[in-house]
């Protein structure tokens, strides 16, 4: 069964990027390739990805080896954005996330779906009850401010926790709105 997974790295205080959208704090961290929450194993099971425009533009600015995703990619944006070089399958969308989810699931042919970033976009899928798991690699860094991991109030269930070099890795099942918020 196709699952929607928010797979990301964050700081100990819950930020994806600093206030200037820098990931320098992340890129200097050692990681054990093949260790817990290994990217290679994860991406092998992904059939389609979705990201917000800030994430997309960051990737375009920093990707030196060409477009990194072989599978169909949706970019949620209300602006006109350039396509990456080459002929990648990049599709722009705006509006509610449910129709995008349905198109992604059809394109994934039974594989899982990945919310690459950011936190608000993952929250929009969660608001619709479409998010299944959150997989995080938590770095031993605090930023104090920046782009939050998930700017919503949700209940999660811990599935797994491990260590990968300096990271704490965790998998959580999405449960739903924080019980205190449920009316």
Number of C-alpha atoms within 10 A of each C-alpha: 7 16 16 25 25 30 22 21 22 24 23 17 17 21 24 27 22 18 13 9 13 14 14 10 17 18 9 8 13 12 16 13 13 11 15 20 24 15 13 11 13 13 18 10 15 23 23 27 27 30 22 22 21 15 17 23 16 13 15 17 9 9 12 9 6 13 17 12 15 14 16 17 24 24 23 22 16 11 10 8 12 9 15 17 9 8 8 16 15 18 12 19 17 14 10 12 19 14 12 19 20 11 12 22 21 14 16 19 13 14 18 21 27 27 23 20 24 24 21 16 21 28 20 18 20 23 16 12 14 18 24 19 22 23 19 21 26 23 23 15 17 14 17 12 14 16 20 19 23 21 16 16 14 18 14 17 13 12 12 13 15 14 16 19 15 15 23 18 22 19 21 19 17 19 16 18 17 12 11 9 8 8 5
